[in-house]
Amino acid sequence: MFDLDRWREVLQSINKNRLRSILSGFTVAFAILLFTLLFGVVTGLRNTFTDAFVDDAANSMFILVGRTSKPYKGLKSGRNVQLKNKDYDYILENHEDKVQYATKRIYKNQFNIAYKNNQDNYNIRAVNPDHQYLERTIITEGRYINQLDIDKASKVIVVGRLVKEALFGERPAVGKYVNVGDISYKVVGVFSDDGGDNEERLNYIPISTAQLLYGNNDYIDQINLGYNPNLNLDQAIAFGNRLERELKEELAIHPDDQSALFIRNMAEANKGVGMFMLALYVIVIVVGSGTLIAGIIGISNIMIFVINERTKEFGIRKALGAKPSTIIGMVLQESVLITTLAGYIGLTVGSYILESLGDSLEEYFIKDPSVSTGLVVGALFVLIISGLIAGFVPARRAARIRPIEALRAD
């Protein structure tokens, strides 16, 4: 393989048939280029889907209610459905083994929050401690709401990064008191969120505090769950469907009423995205493989043509004692060299194009198209194997040439 004389012979053969070598190499280069671009685009689509769900845990379920559209059990349609603490407790009592995280949520919008001379209107969410994991909230200072805050209905608040900057600037916020609609709350934490600026303008308080101070009731706006990660997607979807049926019965909602209660299950979204991405990858593999096979056939044909021209040469080599394995090695080496060089060029050009595009395709839902290191290594491996396949038939034909027949060839 590292015989210098053999390498010279291989390069001389390629140089002698430059046009044919370039044309056959071009097919392989184009195949890998197309393969790289298609994989890059699919990766960009996957990045877009990933970013769309970056703000929520992958195993999230959101239970929301609205207005009934069908009469049921003597109740008229058009009734506003209201979730309560007992509905939350029902889920935990009956499905504890299927729930990893759980939180209630109450929305309080446009509260005036002030610290000394700085003030502005911000939205507040009243939640349980598990909300931190379902929203992927990142605590940068202090702590999040804990169970003791819930038990004591403490007047504590966790503020978003942008709220902290607006009210406190560079000064520490933890331990300070802010006025929230004329009620004093102690800042116990500051958080950031990958969901963007809107998420970092939010503030969190204990759910029990909101129920006590803003209504003195047990009403909640939404229930968020994190299903057990040991459940596969089908099991998680089945759990969500069962939970929807049970809650409709608990809340006296017609089973076919689609507007009164809705469960947004991330398992359904993840399954849909997974099937869509799998279909795209299959298409890419089929298209890329078809083009690559065409390139392999092209190289194989070129090698056969070259061998026909070198019939006498191979006959002389065998007459002088060259082993069949030597001739096979020479032909395979030439085939692998053409395939690998052409493929590497296609891979390099494709990667450069993807890098140049960057985020310019975001308007087409393609974010940061790229190819992974694993794909590059795998592509190079495929190229080497492809070169061996392309050269195998011509190499075997060359090794079977009889010296006497080769010397008689024109």
C-alpha positions, 0 to 999 in steps of 0.5 A: 500500500505504501510502495512508492513505485506503485504510487507512481504507477497509479498516478501515471495511470490517472494522468494518462486518462485524465479526462476519464478520471475527472469525469468519473470523479466528478460523479462521486464529488457531486454525490457527496456534495449533494449528500452533504447539502441535504444532510445540512438542510435536514440538520437545520430543520432539526435545529429549528424544531429543537429551538421551538421547544427549547423553553419547555421540558421535552416531557411536558404536558399542558392542561388548559380549559376553556368554554364548553360547546356541548351540553352535558349532565344537565349543564348547558353549553357555553359554560366556563370551565374552571380548574381547582386544586382538587383537580391537581390533587386528583392527578397526583393521587391517581397517576403518581407513577406516571408523573415526574414533575407537576405544577399549578399555574395562575397568570397575573398580568400587568402588575406594577413592580417597583423598587425605589424610583424604578418601576414598570408593569410586568407579568407574574406567574404563580407556580409550584417548585416543579415549574422550574424544571418544566420551564427549564428556568436557570437560576443565576442568583439566589434560589427558586420557589420552594415547598416551604414558600408554598406551605406558608404562602410566603410573599417571595418573588423570583424575578427575570433577568431583564426585570432585575436589570431594570429595577436594580441595575448592577446592584444585587437583587436577592434579599431586597423588597419590591412592591408588587401592586402595593404588596411587599415581596422579598426577592429570593432569586433571579433567573434567565431563560433560553426562551428569550427576552419575553420569558426573562421579563416574567416573575414567579411567586408561590401559587398558594400566595396568589390564591390567598391574596388575589381572590382567596380561592382555590382556582388555577388557570393551568396545570403543567405536568412532566410525564415519567421519562421512562415512558416511551412516546406511545405510552406518554400519548396514551397517558395524555389521552387517558388523563383527558378522558378522566378530567372531562368526566371530573369536570362534567365535560362532554367526551366529544367537547374539543373546546372545554379542555385541551391537553397539549402533550409534547410527546405527540409533537416529539413523535410527529417531529421524529417521524418527519425527520426520519422521512427526510433522512430516508429521502436524503439517504436514498437520493444520495446513495443513488447518486453515489452508486451512479458514481461507483458504476462510472468509476468501475466502467472507467477502470474496465476501460483502463484495464483493456488498454493495459492488457499487454502490460498486465500480461507482461507483469504476470509473465515476469512473476507478478502475483494476481494480488499485486495487480488487484491491489494496484487497480483497487488502489487507483479506484480508491484514490480517485473515489476518496479524492473526489469525495473529499472535494465534494465534502469540503465544498458542501461543508463550505457552502453550508458554513457560508449560508449560516443563519441566512435560511432561517426565514425558511425554517432552516437554522444553522445548517451543518454536518456533524463530525460523525457524518464526515468520518462516516462519509470518508469511510463510505468513500473508501468502501465505495472505491473498493467496490468500484474497483473490485470487478475490474481488479478481478478481471485484470488478475485473471488475464493470462500472459499469453492472451495478454501478449497477443492483444492489440 
